[in-house]
Amino acid sequence: MKIYDVIVVGAGDVGLGIVFKAASQGLSVAVADKGNPGGTCVNYGCVPSKTLIHTADRITEIRQAAEFGVRAPIVEIDFGAIMQRMRETVSSGRRAIEKALAETDNIDFLRGQAHFLNDRTLAVGQQKIRGRKIFIASGARPTVPDLKGLGSVDYLTNETVLNLEEQPGNMVIIGGGFVGVEYAHFFSTVGTKVTLIIRDMVLLPFEEPEISELLKNEMGKRMTLLFGSDAVEVRRPGEGYAVLVKNRDSGALQELQADAVMVSAGRTSNADLLRIENAGVGTNESNYIKVDDYLRTNKKHIWALGDAIGRAMFTHAGDHEAELAWHNAKSRKKLPMDFQNVPHAVYTSPQIASIGLTEKKAREEYEILVGRAAYSDTVMGEAMLEHSGFAKSIVEKGSGRILGFHIVGPHAAVLIQEVVNAVLNHTDVRSITGCMHIFPALSNLVTETLGNLE
């Protein structure tokens, strides 16, 4: 049995952060994964989805160009070429990771499903390995709901949708979370008729209500949104699919016809695949691995991070957790993970970006000031003819500390970054409003919002 200084379970972006940090310090490292290196982000998540969505955004811009006096008809949308470019981008990223792993002498990449034999020993296939320090970055997988007929048909998930060769003419997407709304944006933009089945009465209920409402209005122009609804059965009567949908309020049933059905019903922990109980590592009621504020499990030599812990399931959060987990594993002075202030973006049209508390949540704990500004309040926003997008800030009265900031509109994920920096560096609004901003750049939206506090 080979003994390693560090064992990492999961060769995704987050786990690799630990792998290369440990290897750079001359430690012996084993990393095990049942799938391709790069994990969800490279293979099924950020890289492929944003490659597709960037194409959708360019199509949207061309269609809107007539508003600026530029008439540029779209002659053809080559779905096959769009998908092929995405797959080549994924393959390129995966090959780069494989090359880095192969060329680093003190890293052993073990392909196969790892599972614990005890709290220091794991099996990967027929091989047994033992580690002085163990980091679990095993990720999560798409949730498959208990839906009548689903197991007997070929449905799509965020993983298998990437294998499509032909564009569906009509698609039903079950689930209105991050993945559902982003793929609804992509497919509706390239010309597929999309129906989105949403359990709640609002889109993305964790966002500010006015942001959810704007997203509902804009997406509703391009697709069918069924709120307060559940899919109760999926059938394959012929070449297509039939999806039976039940209204949660009235109980009324309707049957939808589709060429493809995509399931976007959340994520499921991979802890069960690890036989985590053999290590004595605790999990919560959803089977995600429990950690303290410093990302350590109840076993002092085992840490867990990324989607494996089921909190702030974003790549940038996982990358930051990797920094902290490695630091905490090596240093006496521990650094906590701040889960409240993890920023996120939703790459729909319009785009959404947020950090911190909503207004409702902030009012429960603080005396606050709220600021609002529309894109059109800025010179660049007006030049872009952006009349629906806006930003909203929530600030603690007295201290000037930014408790939350929310943007919906073009380039939201880029615009929010200076607010993220201020929040995470524990500075107040003056760290932004007191700085010179290029005029008339779109970033004036941030200062305009913070300047309207009341």
C-alpha positions as MATLAB code, in Angstrom:
seq = 'MKIYDVIVVGAGDVGLGIVFKAASQGLSVAVADKGNPGGTCVNYGCVPSKTLIHTADRITEIRQAAEFGVRAPIVEIDFGAIMQRMRETVSSGRRAIEKALAETDNIDFLRGQAHFLNDRTLAVGQQKIRGRKIFIASGARPTVPDLKGLGSVDYLTNETVLNLEEQPGNMVIIGGGFVGVEYAHFFSTVGTKVTLIIRDMVLLPFEEPEISELLKNEMGKRMTLLFGSDAVEVRRPGEGYAVLVKNRDSGALQELQADAVMVSAGRTSNADLLRIENAGVGTNESNYIKVDDYLRTNKKHIWALGDAIGRAMFTHAGDHEAELAWHNAKSRKKLPMDFQNVPHAVYTSPQIASIGLTEKKAREEYEILVGRAAYSDTVMGEAMLEHSGFAKSIVEKGSGRILGFHIVGPHAAVLIQEVVNAVLNHTDVRSITGCMHIFPALSNLVTETLGNLE';
ca = [
       0.000    0.000    0.000;
       1.439    3.371   -1.009;
       1.365    6.140    1.589;
       0.956    9.731    0.426;
       1.411   13.028    2.184;
      -1.841   14.220    0.618;
      -4.797   12.421   -0.936;
      -7.384   14.454   -2.847;
     -10.682   12.827   -3.772;
     -11.927   14.604   -6.889;
      -9.939   16.019   -9.808;
     -12.246   18.927  -10.454;
     -11.156   22.536  -10.482;
     -11.453   22.741   -6.688;
      -9.607   19.529   -5.879;
      -6.844   20.389   -8.329;
      -6.276   23.601   -6.398;
      -5.149   21.439   -3.458;
      -3.256   18.987   -5.673;
      -0.960   21.533   -7.283;
      -0.416   23.491   -4.059;
       0.719   20.334   -2.296;
       2.848   19.187   -5.212;
       4.569   22.574   -5.474;
       5.785   22.096   -1.887;
       7.390   18.771   -2.746;
       4.746   16.602   -1.103;
       3.632   13.251   -2.528;
       0.066   13.560   -3.828;
      -2.571   11.116   -5.031;
      -5.681   12.434   -6.736;
      -8.537   10.073   -7.568;
     -11.517   10.649   -9.842;
     -13.986    8.376  -11.603;
     -14.398   10.892  -14.438;
     -12.318   13.234  -16.535;
     -10.016   15.719  -14.805;
     -11.523   19.168  -14.594;
     -14.698   17.987  -12.895;
     -18.039   19.682  -13.375;
     -16.649   23.130  -14.203;
     -14.495   22.135  -17.162;
     -16.496   19.191  -18.459;
     -20.165   19.923  -17.753;
     -20.562   23.319  -16.107;
     -18.928   26.712  -16.469;
     -16.789   26.106  -19.542;
     -19.295   24.451  -21.886;
     -22.390   26.345  -20.719;
     -20.789   29.779  -20.927;
     -19.301   28.960  -24.329;
     -22.835   28.266  -25.550;
     -24.362   31.253  -23.767;
     -21.757   33.629  -25.178;
     -22.963   32.587  -28.626;
     -26.570   33.203  -27.584;
     -25.637   36.670  -26.338;
     -24.067   37.538  -29.684;
     -27.238   36.419  -31.473;
     -29.263   38.649  -29.154;
     -27.040   41.633  -29.939;
     -27.463   41.124  -33.672;
     -31.230   40.957  -33.297;
     -31.236   44.167  -31.272;
     -28.926   46.009  -33.669;
     -31.866   47.480  -35.617;
     -32.620   49.663  -32.581;
     -29.342   51.449  -33.346;
     -30.041   51.782  -37.058;
     -28.005   48.713  -38.011;
     -30.017   46.104  -39.892;
     -28.125   42.822  -39.959;
     -30.327   39.792  -40.614;
     -29.155   36.420  -39.303;
     -28.872   34.166  -42.341;
     -28.237   30.903  -40.474;
     -27.645   29.573  -36.980;
     -25.461   26.472  -37.305;
     -26.362   24.465  -34.199;
     -23.900   21.706  -35.015;
     -21.013   24.166  -35.340;
     -21.974   25.891  -32.079;
     -21.974   22.574  -30.218;
     -18.752   21.409  -31.833;
     -16.914   24.595  -30.836;
     -18.109   24.068  -27.279;
     -16.877   20.473  -27.219;
     -13.488   21.484  -28.615;
     -13.159   24.117  -25.899;
     -13.924   21.496  -23.246;
     -11.457   19.015  -24.750;
      -8.712   21.629  -24.883;
      -9.130   22.474  -21.207;
      -9.224   18.813  -20.214;
      -6.054   18.018  -22.198;
      -4.187   20.885  -20.529;
      -5.066   19.503  -17.082;
      -4.115   15.948  -18.037;
      -0.774   17.204  -19.339;
      -0.044   19.136  -16.130;
      -0.871   16.097  -13.994;
       1.274   13.779  -16.112;
       4.271   16.108  -16.128;
       4.387   16.649  -12.353;
       6.549   13.893  -10.870;
       5.081   13.784   -7.375;
       1.420   13.522   -8.476;
      -0.285   10.191   -9.111;
      -3.616   10.487  -10.919;
      -5.746    7.433  -10.165;
      -8.713    6.903  -12.460;
     -11.664    5.244  -10.783;
     -14.264    5.660   -8.060;
     -12.529    6.123   -4.712;
     -14.142    4.895   -1.520;
     -13.044    4.882    2.093;
     -11.985    1.707    3.865;
     -11.269    3.641    7.059;
     -10.467    7.236    7.931;
      -6.972    7.079    6.394;
      -7.261    4.382    3.733;
      -9.087    4.445    0.419;
      -9.545    1.999   -2.398;
      -9.479    3.084   -6.036;
     -10.344    0.034   -8.094;
      -7.992   -2.716   -6.904;
      -5.471   -0.232   -5.512;
      -5.335    0.792   -1.868;
      -3.774    4.083   -0.749;
      -3.214    5.721    2.606;
      -2.929    9.439    3.324;
      -1.567   11.654    6.077;
      -3.931   14.449    5.043;
      -7.091   13.882    3.007;
      -9.137   16.471    1.121;
     -12.594   15.550   -0.160;
     -13.626   17.501   -3.254;
     -15.935   14.847   -4.663;
     -18.526   17.264   -6.044;
     -22.153   16.522   -6.798;
     -24.224   15.113   -9.634;
     -27.547   16.036  -11.261;
     -30.572   15.136   -9.164;
     -32.931   12.688  -10.847;
     -36.434   13.329   -9.466;
     -38.865   10.543   -8.672;
     -40.965   11.233  -11.741;
     -43.201    8.600  -13.320;
     -41.781    7.317  -16.598;
     -38.535    9.253  -16.387;
     -36.385    6.159  -15.937;
     -37.647    4.627  -19.180;
     -36.909    7.572  -21.511;
     -33.765    9.329  -22.683;
     -33.867   12.632  -20.855;
     -31.189   15.345  -20.816;
     -29.232   16.758  -17.886;
     -26.616   19.509  -17.791;
     -24.136   16.730  -18.674;
     -25.856   14.849  -21.503;
     -27.281   17.978  -23.157;
     -23.737   18.731  -24.299;
     -23.815   15.657  -26.555;
     -26.696   16.930  -28.707;
     -25.918   16.826  -32.420;
     -29.286   18.045  -33.711;
     -31.213   21.027  -32.408;
     -34.554   20.169  -30.808;
     -37.449   22.055  -32.339;
     -39.327   21.986  -29.052;
     -37.885   21.449  -25.566;
     -39.371   21.103  -22.080;
     -37.044   21.995  -19.195;
     -38.061   20.715  -15.760;
     -36.686   23.090  -13.125;
     -36.232   26.858  -12.963;
     -32.950   27.222  -11.052;
     -29.580   28.461  -12.323;
     -29.071   25.676  -14.855;
     -32.663   25.679  -16.071;
     -32.876   29.399  -16.799;
     -29.427   29.534  -18.420;
     -30.148   26.680  -20.827;
     -33.617   28.085  -21.468;
     -31.870   31.301  -22.542;
     -29.489   29.445  -24.861;
     -32.006   27.165  -26.554;
     -34.691   29.815  -26.970;
     -32.152   32.192  -28.515;
     -30.954   29.697  -31.125;
     -34.574   29.045  -32.126;
     -35.852   26.132  -30.036;
     -39.345   26.564  -28.591;
     -38.803   26.246  -24.833;
     -41.252   25.565  -22.019;
     -39.850   25.981  -18.512;
     -41.638   24.172  -15.656;
     -41.135   26.058  -12.372;
     -42.306   24.869   -8.942;
     -42.269   28.355   -7.403;
     -44.407   31.321   -8.379;
     -41.307   33.403   -9.159;
     -38.069   32.865  -11.053;
     -34.980   32.586   -8.849;
     -36.723   33.396   -5.545;
     -33.373   33.953   -3.792;
     -32.834   37.137   -5.848;
     -34.370   40.538   -5.108;
     -38.114   40.403   -6.015;
     -37.827   43.168   -8.586;
     -34.952   41.333  -10.284;
     -36.962   38.107  -10.422;
     -39.905   40.044  -11.865;
     -37.808   41.666  -14.582;
     -36.286   38.309  -15.515;
     -39.781   36.792  -15.688;
     -40.997   39.556  -18.014;
     -37.984   39.364  -20.322;
     -37.755   35.564  -20.521;
     -41.524   35.336  -20.912;
     -41.195   37.144  -24.246;
     -39.126   34.284  -25.667;
     -40.509   31.123  -24.056;
     -43.406   29.647  -22.102;
     -43.046   29.854  -18.304;
     -45.280   27.565  -16.246;
     -45.148   28.800  -12.643;
     -46.377   26.842   -9.635;
     -46.235   23.627  -11.625;
     -44.848   20.105  -11.313;
     -44.027   17.580  -13.990;
     -45.770   14.378  -12.891;
     -45.093   12.015  -15.787;
     -42.902   11.704  -18.871;
     -43.855    9.368  -21.733;
     -42.497    8.501  -25.144;
     -45.645    7.971  -27.230;
     -43.815    8.087  -30.563;
     -40.790    9.957  -31.834;
     -41.230   12.773  -29.343;
     -41.991   13.099  -25.646;
     -45.152   13.846  -23.703;
     -44.800   15.614  -20.359;
     -47.780   15.706  -18.025;
     -47.778   18.870  -15.891;
     -49.882   19.565  -12.804;
     -50.675   23.035  -11.482;
     -49.822   23.047   -7.762;
     -52.700   25.388   -6.907;
     -55.642   24.219   -9.000;
     -54.567   20.639   -9.638;
     -55.274   21.116  -13.355;
     -53.348   18.851  -15.732;
     -51.947   19.628  -19.155;
     -49.856   17.560  -21.537;
     -46.875   19.109  -23.325;
     -45.320   17.732  -26.498;
     -41.575   18.027  -26.978;
     -38.650   16.784  -29.051;
     -36.424   16.770  -25.947;
     -36.857   16.877  -22.176;
     -34.185   18.332  -19.921;
     -34.175   17.748  -16.170;
     -32.699   20.535  -14.062;
     -33.852   19.617  -10.563;
     -30.807   20.518   -8.488;
     -27.766   18.559   -7.339;
     -27.202   15.391   -5.308;
     -24.220   14.767   -3.035;
     -21.601   12.234   -4.140;
     -20.831   11.283   -0.535;
     -22.718    8.001   -0.945;
     -20.285    6.926   -3.666;
     -17.375    7.430   -1.236;
     -18.813    5.111    1.445;
     -18.081    8.033    3.722;
     -19.492    6.200    6.739;
     -16.392    3.953    6.721;
     -14.296    7.018    7.537;
     -16.616    8.155   10.319;
     -17.032   11.515    8.581;
     -20.301   13.291    9.378;
     -22.871   14.316    6.790;
     -26.002   16.466    7.011;
     -29.604   15.523    6.252;
     -28.961   15.961    2.520;
     -25.858   13.737    2.699;
     -23.443   16.598    2.081;
     -20.270   16.457    4.149;
     -20.343   18.555    7.307;
     -17.435   20.899    7.980;
     -16.661   23.620   10.506;
     -15.949   27.258    9.614;
     -12.418   26.213    8.652;
     -13.560   23.450    6.254;
     -12.421   20.628    8.519;
     -14.632   17.582    9.052;
     -15.086   15.873   12.400;
     -11.852   14.004   11.588;
      -8.867   16.270   12.278;
      -6.890   15.105    9.210;
      -9.784   15.297    6.711;
     -11.064   18.454    5.047;
     -13.955   18.846    2.596;
     -14.654   21.621    0.115;
     -16.470   22.623   -3.052;
     -19.780   21.041   -4.012;
     -19.015   18.148   -1.637;
     -20.208   20.311    1.268;
     -23.315   21.623   -0.542;
     -22.792   25.298    0.295;
     -22.242   28.149   -2.193;
     -21.895   25.696   -5.073;
     -19.928   27.961   -7.406;
     -16.460   27.378   -8.841;
     -15.087   30.653   -7.480;
     -16.328   29.752   -3.998;
     -14.715   26.329   -4.266;
     -11.433   27.839   -5.464;
     -11.414   30.157   -2.454;
     -12.235   27.230   -0.172;
      -9.213   25.395   -1.614;
      -6.989   28.317   -0.637;
      -8.415   28.353    2.878;
      -8.467   24.579    3.381;
      -4.821   24.267    2.358;
      -3.828   27.181    4.582;
      -5.765   25.747    7.521;
      -4.229   22.320    7.020;
      -0.726   23.799    7.183;
      -0.980   26.706    9.631;
      -1.760   27.199   13.290;
      -3.692   30.423   12.608;
      -6.911   29.323   10.911;
      -8.947   31.396    8.464;
     -12.748   30.972    8.270;
     -14.824   30.759    5.112;
     -17.335   33.616    4.740;
     -20.321   31.957    3.071;
     -22.600   35.001    3.435;
     -20.558   37.090    1.031;
     -20.053   34.701   -1.864;
     -20.968   36.538   -5.089;
     -22.803   34.812   -7.902;
     -23.988   35.485  -11.425;
     -26.758   34.026  -13.560;
     -25.966   34.139  -17.268;
     -29.440   34.693  -18.593;
     -30.700   37.584  -20.675;
     -30.774   39.895  -18.814;
     -27.717   38.877  -16.840;
     -27.848   38.896  -13.028;
     -25.102   39.359  -10.427;
     -25.432   39.588   -6.648;
     -23.462   39.594   -3.425;
     -24.598   39.606    0.189;
     -28.032   40.133    1.656;
     -31.308   41.013   -0.004;
     -33.169   44.065    1.296;
     -35.702   41.896    3.126;
     -33.046   39.838    4.869;
     -30.945   42.878    5.773;
     -33.912   44.642    7.402;
     -34.280   41.721    9.817;
     -30.846   42.397   11.320;
     -29.740   45.948   10.494;
     -30.832   49.536   10.120;
     -30.218   50.110    6.445;
     -30.080   52.544    3.560;
     -31.129   51.449    0.083;
     -29.852   52.882   -3.184;
     -31.148   52.320   -6.686;
     -30.062   53.391  -10.148;
     -31.117   52.413  -13.660;
     -28.621   51.720  -16.426;
     -30.270   54.583  -18.277;
     -29.250   56.935  -15.448;
     -25.716   56.695  -16.828;
     -24.512   58.112  -20.125;
     -23.276   54.736  -21.343;
     -26.463   52.967  -20.284;
     -28.518   55.462  -22.276;
     -26.161   55.099  -25.241;
     -26.800   51.334  -25.082;
     -30.572   51.969  -25.025;
     -30.692   49.876  -21.857;
     -33.953   50.965  -20.251;
     -34.875   47.976  -18.105;
     -31.680   47.034  -16.262;
     -30.838   48.452  -12.835;
     -28.711   48.051   -9.727;
     -29.666   48.052   -6.049;
     -27.470   48.516   -3.002;
     -28.133   47.747    0.668;
     -25.867   49.580    3.107;
     -25.710   49.595    6.899;
     -26.729   53.022    8.190;
     -23.950   54.720   10.122;
     -21.045   52.440    9.227;
     -21.499   52.651    5.453;
     -20.758   48.913    5.209;
     -22.159   47.304    2.066;
     -24.478   44.478    3.109;
     -25.743   43.585   -0.353;
     -25.521   44.652   -3.967;
     -27.604   43.359   -6.875;
     -27.475   44.083  -10.612;
     -29.640   42.954  -13.507;
     -28.602   43.970  -17.010;
     -25.698   43.824  -19.468;
     -22.272   42.894  -18.042;
     -23.676   42.543  -14.524;
     -21.073   39.932  -13.548;
     -18.244   42.295  -14.508;
     -19.775   45.442  -13.022;
     -20.250   43.924   -9.576;
     -16.590   43.003   -9.098;
     -15.484   46.280   -7.495;
     -18.318   45.889   -4.993;
     -17.171   42.323   -4.287;
     -13.661   43.628   -3.624;
     -14.999   46.253   -1.207;
     -17.167   43.742    0.664;
     -14.467   41.104    1.011;
     -11.856   43.698    2.001;
     -14.239   44.993    4.705;
     -14.250   48.576    3.432;
     -17.239   50.950    3.258;
     -18.988   52.736    0.394;
     -16.328   55.456    0.354;
     -13.775   52.955   -0.954;
     -15.850   53.000   -4.152;
     -17.506   56.424   -4.255;
     -14.267   58.127   -3.199;
     -12.360   56.672   -6.154;
     -12.152   58.211   -9.604;
     -14.244   56.315  -12.146;
     -13.761   56.712  -15.883;
     -16.570   58.731  -17.426;
     -18.784   57.743  -19.150;
     -17.966   54.066  -18.552;
     -20.760   51.691  -17.587;
     -19.120   51.297  -14.161;
     -20.709   54.643  -13.278;
     -23.802   52.537  -12.557;
     -22.169   51.356   -9.320;
     -21.298   54.829   -8.029;
     -24.700   56.136   -9.121;
     -26.401   53.404   -7.090;
     -24.314   54.058   -3.988;
     -24.878   57.773   -4.389;
     -28.651   57.353   -4.150;
     -28.814   55.885   -0.649;
     -31.907   56.776    1.349;
];
